[in-house]
Structures are given as structure tokens and as C-alpha cells.
């Protein structure tokens, strides 16, 4: 049975987890399996943009969200992976027919997930990211072996040739610079990702493959590119 996978439960993933689960719980024909993947733990500073209670500080984000969603939506089978997506485990985590909502902050992981999903017969990938006040959402769909929208790497060399590293490649003693984030931009990215998912499953397939947004201008602009 196909499942919904959320990779990354930070600002964007945390914003879409509950409304997406609510939709799946009450949609008769939708998947009832959700897999949450994130190797990060909650820190006190996360409360600025993310849903975290005092007793959850130190917990893995994936575990905390799995507990919340399981309590809220008995109709769903929610599981957590308190780790990162890596070349060693990706084939076990993401199977043909799955939908992946990719909410990570590094291009290396985006490339890894996309390359794996290109090999699957059926796949839906919705990837979202943002800087402080703007960002984008990308859509990749493959149905019955046919690619109907371009890979997220195709028109983005920064993803095709990432200069960053995946979290699993970074040692515990290494400090990684964090870009400032704004909760409003996180919510915008999450909303556009859910809109894209709804458009894909309800059909006809969206005519766009990417959406750019800017919250200061309060605009979102779709872009259509050949598959």
C-alpha cells in the first residue's frame, strides 16, 4: 500500500504535518499510512517557528510528531524514523507509489531523493524551500513509468551539483551555519506544497512544475517547464 512520507519536520514540515494528516484522515480514498522522517531533535530555539512543548525539548522531531498525529487521528497509521534519509536506507523508506513531501534545507538530500524516485515506476515528489521572505515549491510526477513533470534537478544546477552535504555526512563536532527563517514563509511554502499535492491527486495534473513565492509582495507565480 502506498504511503505519504514527510521528510523533514522543521519549519515547513511542521507546518504541513497536521493539516495534511487531517485531510488524509477524512478523505475516504486517500492513503492512511504516514511516515515521518527526521534525524533532528527539538531545541528550545525551535519554539520560535515550530510546535514544541517544554517536555518535548530533546526529543526527535519525527517521534514527537508521530505521537501527536497518532493521538489526533486514530484513522491513520503513523510511523516515525528518527534518522536521516541516506543512500543506505532510501530504498527501504521510499517505494513505488509513495508520495514524498520533501521539506529539507539542503540540496544534497533533495538530489538524493529525486535520483531515487526517478527509478520508481510511480512517484509523486513535492519539494519546498524558502529563504527569509521568499521561496519555491517544485513538483515531480511519474505515472506508469512515464515522467509527466521535470525532475527537480533539471532546471536547478544548485540541486544537480550541490555544494552542501546531507546531515548524515556532517559530524557531531561540526557546526553548520543556519540561515534565518521566518514562520510566515514556512507556512506559505507548506500551503503551496499541499495545494500542489491536491492538484496532482484530484487531476488533471497541474500545468506547472514550480511555484515561486514572495510573502512581502504577497504573490505566488507558477512556472511550466517541459518534462
N, C-alpha and C positions, 0 to 999 in steps of 0.2 A: 504494500500500500504506500502511495506517495505521501510525503510529509512536507510540512512547512519548516524551514530552517532559518533561524535568525543568527547571523554571525556577527558578534559584537553587540554588547548590551550597555554601551556608553550613552552619550547624549542622544544620538539618533535612534539606536536600537532600543534604548529605554523609553523613548517617546512613542515608538510604534508598537511595542510588545503588547501592551494591554488592549488598545483598540483593535489591533489585528486579531488577537485572541478572542475578543468579544464577538467580532464578525464571524470567525470560524466556528465558534461555539453555537451560534444561532443560524448559521447557513446550512440548510439541510444537505446540499450536495457537496459542501466543502470538506477538505481534509480535517480530520480530528486529531492528527498527530503533529506535535510541535517539538522541534529540537532546538535548544538554546545553547550556543557555543560562545564561550568567552573565558580566557585564562586569567583575566584581571580580577583583583579583589577591590572591594569598596574602601575608599579612603574618606576621611572627614571632608576633604575639599570637594568631593563629588556631589555633596548635597546642594551645591550652588545650581547645578543643572539637572541632577538626576534624582530619582525617587529612592531615597535611602534613609532608613531609620537608625537610631543610635545603636540598637543591638545588632544591626547588620554590618556595621563597620568591621572590616577584616574578613567578611565572607566573600566567596566568589560571586560575582555578579550573576553568572548563569544559575547557580544554585538558589540564590535569593529570588530571582525572577521565576524559576520553576516552582518554588514553594508558593509564591503569591498567586500565580496563574492557576495552579492546581486547586487552591482553595477557592478561588473565584469562579472557576469554570469546571464543574465536575464532568462535563461532557467531553472534555479534552484529555488526551494522553500527553502530558508534558514531561519531557526528559531534559536533563542538562548534561553538558560536557564542560567541566571546569578545566579547560585547556584550550590551546590554540589549534587552528587548522594548519596542518603541516603536510609535506609530501608523503610522509609515512602513514598518516591516518585519513587523508581526504577521501580515498576510495571507499572506506568504511562509513564515512559520515554522509556523503552526498551520492545518491543513487539516481538512476534514470527515472524521470517523472517527478523528481523533487523540485520544489521552489525554494530559492535561496534569496533572502533579503540580506544583502551584504552591507553592513554598517561599520566598516573598519576605517581606520585612519592612516593606512599605509598602502602604497601602490603594490608592494611586493606580494601582499596577501591577495589583493584584487587580481593580480595576474595569475597567481596560483589557482584560485578558484575558477577563473574564466577558462584557463587552459584545460582544467579537468572537465568542466561542463561542456566544452566543445567536443569531447569524446563520447558524451552520452547521447542516446537516441532522442530522448525528450528532456527538455530542461527549460526552466524559467529562472533568470537571474535579474534581480533588480538591485542596482548598486547606488548608494547615496553617499554624498560627502559635502562638507561645507568648510569655508574659511569663516571669518568672523561674521560677515553680513551677507555673503553670497555663497553659491554652491551649485551643484548639479546632481541630476539623477540619470542613470543610464539603464537601458533595458536590453536584454539579450534573450531571445526566444528560439528554441529549436524544437520542431514538432515532426515526429516520424522520420527523423534523420535529416530534415530539411531546415536550414537556418533561415529564419524569416526576418531577423534584425541583426545588425553587425555586432561582432564581439566588442566588448568594452575597451579592448586594447587597440582596435583597428585605427581609430582616429585620435588616439591619445598616446603619443610616444612616452609620456611620463609614466604610463602604466605598462606599456610594452617593454620599456627599458627602465625599470625602477632604480632609483638611486638610493632608496631606503632599504631597510631589511624587515623581515617579518618579526613579530615579537618573540617567537621561539628561537630566533637566531641571536637575540640580544642577551648578553649575560646579566646576571643579577646585580653585578657591581658596576654596570654601565648606566650612565644617565642619558636618557633620550630627551631632547628638547620638546616641550609641549607648546603647541600653538594655542593662543587664547580662543575660547569658544563662547558663543552666545546662545542661550537657550531658545531664543526666537528662531534663529537659523536652524537649530536642531529640529525644532518642531516643523518648520517649513519643509525640510528635507524628508522627514518622516511622512508627512501628509502627502507629498508628491510621490513618494515610493508606494504608498498604499493606493493612491489613485491609479498609478501605472499597473499595479497588480490587479486591481479590479477591472481595468480595461482589458487586460490580457485574458482573464478567465471568463469574462462575460462576452467577449467578442463583439464585433470583429476586432482583430488585433489592432493595437494603436498604430496610427500612421507615423508616429515619431519614434526615434530611438534614444532621444536625450532631451532633458529639460534643464534649462539654466534658470536660476532664480536670483533675485536681489531683494532682500527684505527692506532695505532703505528706500528703494523705488517702489516696493510692493508689486513686483512684476515676476511672472514666470513665462519663459519663452521656449516653445518646443522646437526641436530640430529633427528633420527627417534625413536619413542617410541610407544609401543602398546597402543591402546585406552582402 
